[in-house]
Every structure is written in C-alpha cells, then in structure tokens.
Amino acid sequence: MAKLFTKEYHRSMPPCIYCKTEDPEKFKGVEHVIPRSFGTFGAKTPTLKCVCDDCNVFFMKELDQVLARETLEGVTRYKKGIYSREARPQTKLKFSLAESPEVGDFHGAAVAVDGTTGKLMAPPAQYKILNKQTGKHETYRENQLKDLKITDEVYGKPGERETGIIAPSHDALDAFIKKLHEAGIPYKEKERYQPPFVKAMEGMPDDGVSTLEVTIDGKIDDTVKRALVKVLFNFAAYNLGAVEMLKSEWDMARNFIRFAGETLKGRVTQKPFWDGQETEKIRFLDDSYNLRIENQNGNVVGVLQFYNLFTYEFILLESYQIPPEQEVAYRFTPGQEPFIGRKMTMPQYLKMQRPE
C-alpha cells in the first residue's frame, strides 16, 4: 500500500516545498518528518531534503518548540525520558496544583514543568484570590496583574476577601507586593493565608513540588495546529514526493504552515487510530506516534496521534484525491524503525468472526 522508509531523494534541486526558494546554497541541512525533540527511529528516521534551511530554522523556533513544550503531547514525552535542553516555564499550558492535603493553601497555584527533568518547578511569585461567584481560587502572575479587576460582587468586600501571595523567598514576596500596589490592587499583610506561603516555600525539599498532583489546561490555537499540520505535510512529502507537494492544490496547507495563512479545517477527538486494534475503552499505552494520509469524502485527510492521546484530523486538500496506492499509515516508536499499517474496511476481530 505504501513505500517503505528506505528511499532516497534524487533531485536536480527542486524548490523548497514550503517557500519555493530555488537557491541551491540553502539546502545544506535536512528536515525531520517528526521533530527530533520527539526522538529518532533507528537507521530509517525519515528526513526531507526538499525543505530549505531558512524554513527548517523557522520551523524549529516557531513550531517545533511549541509542539514539544507547549502541548499535552510535548510534556508527555518527559514521562518517556525525552527531555528539553531548557527549563523555561510553559506559556500556552497552565499547570495548577490540585487540591489535596499535601498541598494545603497552595492548591490552585500556577506551576510549570522543568523540561530538563520532567519535574514540577517551585511556584513563581503570584497573587491568589477567591472568586466568590465560582467558589474557586484564581492565581495571577506579575504579567497578569494588569488584567485583574477586583470588584465586591465577584471577590467580596474589603476585609472579607480571601487573598494571599505565593512567593519563593522573602525578597520575591516584597517585590511582588510592590507590583500589586503599582497595579492598584489593595493588599494587606493581615489578609495573607495561614501559614504564610513564603515560609512554606522555604521549607520545601530540593525537588520542590515534583510529587504533587496537577491539573493541566491549554488551548489548541493556530500555532499548535500549524505545528501538527507541518508533521502531516512532511509525512505526505516523504511518501508522495516533492513534485506532488509543489502542486498549487497544496498551497492552502503550505501557506497555513509557513505563513500563518487561512486555517485548515480539522477536528480533535479521542477516537482510536488503528481500526481493529483499539476501541473507545481500550487504548495502547505505548511510546508511539501514529500518522496517516488518506482519501476521505473527496478530500485528502491527514491524521496524527501521539502517545494514544488525542487524535487530530485535518483536511489537507479539498476536492482532491491521491492515488489509492499512495494512502499510507505508519507507527513510529522512538529508538525503533517505523513500520507500516494497513487500511481495513472493518476491525480485524470482526473479520475473523464473520461467517462464510
């Protein structure tokens, strides 16, 4: 059904499949079909020579790092022992300490994951206030204070408000109180929760709050979508070839990825990827990444799933079909050579039980 991952590109310098540059001096590197931050796949790690160095660098900084650090799939790789080079906090994902006896008054505190270890970092300085309408605590970091509007209706009257400051040190506490006053947010020492957050922070062990439960909130925005579609576009290029990908029919997908053009139609579900192997209630807990390019309802659709979490589907081309023999699906597992899947019209276990 598809070509094995053993072919090499032989070209007389075709244009870049993304920006269409033809400068031969700009093709010194290779583009990985799946970003290297998610691992490699033995001797048959798929790469492309039809992506120019400028696009390669752009993707690494603007899309690959987002996918690797600012998505559920990205932070899940830390559980698999695949770490980042930097420990900087996430900006698109919000990690909050879950309510538990171990957390105490820290519940709801915003934290971040250390990409170099996969552990939680100690909470940064932040303001915590109880929303009387929702019954939930809200936290605000220094750069979010300007957006906080405290009203009696939402947060209670002065003297009745439940507020506090989480800070990693006394110096950080003093500096944050100053930022609160600059932002016009009233704060008095007597309002602080007991025990003082800063005292509890200073008594934490060296590994901080790495063993505490957290909740994760995030949004699949256009940047994340572009990063996902880029993987599918690369996968299509590897199997269909550069000549196919340079056709004008692929321009909408190309412009969305490279130049933030019109958003492609897509959806995210939790349905299984491999028919006949998984059901809605039984999913494989492995380290694999699953990719598929196929014809659906008169369109070319790309499907992607990492770690058996969410299944992302995007219409790469509308009113277009690729040859049926070029429909392809692969499973990639870090450290192993990729292997091909096959398209079935019904689950395999039903085929075996089907009467003659």
N, C-alpha and C positions, 0 to 999 in steps of 0.2 A: 504493500500500500504506500510505502514511503521509502525514501532513500536512507541508507544507513549513514551514521555520522563518521564517514571516512573520506568524504570527497574533499577536494581542494579547489580553490578558485583559480582559474586560468583566464586572465583578462588582459586586454590591452588598455588598461587604465580607464575603466568606465567612470562616470561621475559618481559622486557620493550619493547614496540613496536617500539622504536626508536634505542636504543643502544643494546638491548637484554641482558642487565645485569640481573642476577637472584638473586642478593644479597637481601634477604628479609628485611634487615635493611635500604634499600634505597627506600622504598615505603611508607613513612610516610605522604606525602602530596598528593594533587590531582592536576591534570592539568585541567584547564578550557578549554572547547572546543573553546569558543570565549574568547580572553584575557579579564581579569577583568577590564582593563582600558577602555573598551567599555561598561561597565555596567554589571548588572546581571539580571536574568529573573525570578523573583519570586521564589517560592518553587521548581521549576523544572529547575533551572540553570544546564545545562549539564556539568558534570565533568568526568574525567577519573582516575581510579586507576591503569591503566596499563602503566603509564609513570613514570619513576623513578625520584627521587628528583634531581639527577645531571642534567638530561635532562630538568627538569622543571626549574631549576635555569638558565641553559644555555639559554633556550628559552626566559625567562623573560628579560635577559640582552641583548641578541644579536638579537632577532627577534621581540618580543612583543613591546619593546620600540620603535623600528624603525617603526613598523606599527602604533603605537599610536601617534608618534611625528613627523615622517618624511614622511608622505604621506598626500595626499589631504583628504583621509578618516579620518586620525588621527586628523588633525586640524579642520575638520568639526565638530568633536564631541564637540569642545569648544563652537560652536554655540548652541549645545544642553544642555549646562550646565555641561558637563562632563570634568573636568579639570585634569591636571597633578599635581604632587607634586613639580615639579621643574620648574623654569622659564628659563632654559638654551636655547640659540638660536638653531634653526634648522640648520643642516648641509647639508642635502640632498635636501631640498626645498629652493628655492630662492624667497624671498619676496622683491618686489621693489615698491616704491611709484609711483603711476600712475601720469601722467601729468595732473594737474588741477590748477586753480588759487590759491586754498588754499595751495598747495604745493610749488609753486614758483620755486626757483632754487633747491629745494630738489628733484624734480622728478628724478626717476631712482635710488634714494638712496636705498641701501640694508637695510632692517629692519628684525625683527624677531617677532614671536608671543610669548607672555608670557603665558606659559602653565598653570599657576595658575589662570589666569584671562581671558584668551582668547583675550586679547587686544594686540595691537602692542606695541612693546618696542621702545624707542627712538633709532634712528640710531646710531650704533657704529662708531668710527673713520674710515674714508675711503677716498680714493682718487677718484676723479671724473674727467673724461676727455672725450671730444667729439671725436668720431670716424668720421672723415670727409668722409669716404667712405660709411658708413651706415647711417650717419646723426643721430645716436643715442649716448646717453651718456653711458659710461661704468663706473662701480664702482669697486674698488679693496680694500679689507681689508688688514690688515698688513700681514697676512699669504699668500696673493696672489700677493704681490708686486714683488716677485722674478720671477713670470711668465710673468710680463708685459714688453714688448719690445716696446719702443716708437720710431717710425720712422716718418720722414717727410711725407712720402707718405700716411700713414694711419691717422696720427694725426695733420699734418700741421707742418710748420717750427717753430722754437723757436720764441717766441714773438707773434705768430699767434694762438697758441694753446689755447683752452678753457679748463682750468683746475680749480680745486678747491678742498678744503678739507672740509669734513663734520666731525665735532667733537662735542662731548657733553660738552666740557669745554675747557678753555684756556690751562690748563695743558695737556689735551689729545691732543689738537692741536699741541702744542710744541713737544710733544713726537712723534707724527705721522710725523711731518716734519723731525725730526731726522731720523726716519725709512726710509723715502723717500730718503734722502741723502745717507744712508747706502746702499740702494738698487740701487744707481746710477741713480735715477730718478730726473731730474732737477725740481726745484720748487722755484718760487719767489713770495713773498707776493703780488706784484702788479698783479699777474695773477689771484688772487682769484676773484670769482664771487662777485657781489654786490647784496644784502647786505651780509656781512660775515656770513658764515654758523654758526660759533660758537656763534655769537651774537643772531641769530635767535633761535638756540637751547636753549640758556639760558633763552629766553623769553617764552618758551613753558609752557603750564599748566601742572599740576602734572600728568595728564593722558597721557602726551606725544602726540603721533600721532595716538591714538587709533581710531579716527573717519575718517581717511583718506583712500582713495581707494588704493588698492594694486593689482599688478599682481603677479601670482604665477607660477614659472617654476620648474619642477622637472623631474626626470628620474626614471623609474621603473626598477631598477637594480636587480641583482640576490638576494641581501639581502631582498629586498622588496618582490620579488617573493617567496622566501623561507618562509617568514612570512605569506604570503597569502596561500600558499600550506599547511603550517602547520595547519591552521584553517580547511582546507578541509580534511586533513588527520585525524585530531582529530574527525571531524564530521563523517567521514567514520568509524572510530574505534568505536564511540559511537553506531552506528547503525548496523555495521556488526560484531562487537566483536573483541577481541584481537586475537583469534585463526586465524581468517581470515587475520588480518593485519600482522601477523608474517610470512605469507607465503612468499616464495622467490620472487614471482611475484611482491610484493610491494617494493622490495629492492631499485629500482632506485629512487622511490619517497622518501623512507626513507633516503637514503644516500644524496639526494639533500637537504632535510630539515636539517638534523642533522649534516652532514659533508661537506656541500657545494660541493656535487658531481655533476655529469652531469646535466645540466639544463633540466627541463621538457619542453615539447612543450606546448605552450599556446598562448593566444591572449587576447587583451583588446579591448572592444567595448563599445558603448553606447546604445546597443540594450536593450529592456526591458527584465526583468527576468521572470515575470509571464505572460504567454500567456493568452489572454482573458481579462486581466485587464489593460494592458498598451499598448500604441502604441509608435512609434518613437517620436511623438509630445506631448503625454500626459503621464506624469510620476508622481508617487505619491511623495509628499513632506512630508515624514514621518521620523521617527527615526529608521527605521527597518534595520536589516541585513538579507539578503536572502542567503541561502545555498542550494545546490542541488548536489546529486550524482546520475549519471545515465549512462546507456549504450548508446554509440553513435558510429556508424560506426565501430563496432567491438572492441571498446575501452571503458574503464571506464573513464568518464569525471567528473571533479568537477567544479562547477560553483559558484561564490561568487559575491555578490553585497552589498555594504554598502551605506546607505543613498540615494539609487537610483542614484548614480553617475556612475562610470564605472562598467561594467560587465566583470569579469575576468573568463576565461575558461582555464583549464589545463587538459592535458591528464595524468591522474594518473597512468594508466596501459595501455599498448598497447597490442592488440591481446588477450584480456581477457574480460570476461563478468561476472557480478554478477547476481544472480537470479533476474528476473524482479520484484518480490515482494519486493526486498530489495532496489530498486530505491527509493530515498527519497528526499523530499524537505521540508524545514521549513522556517518560518519567525520568527525572533527574534526581539522583541522590548524591550528595557531596562525598567525594572520595571514590565513587564508583562510576563505571562507564554507563552512559544513558542507554535505556532500552525502549524499544518501540512498543506502542499499544496498537490495538486494532479496533475499528468501529464495528459495533454489533447492533443489530436491529432490536434485540431483546436480551435481557440478562442471561448469562451463560447457564445459570442453575435452572432457569425455566426451559432452556433449550434441551437440557438433559432430561427433564421430566416430561417434555412434550410427547404425547402419544403418537405413534406412527399412523 
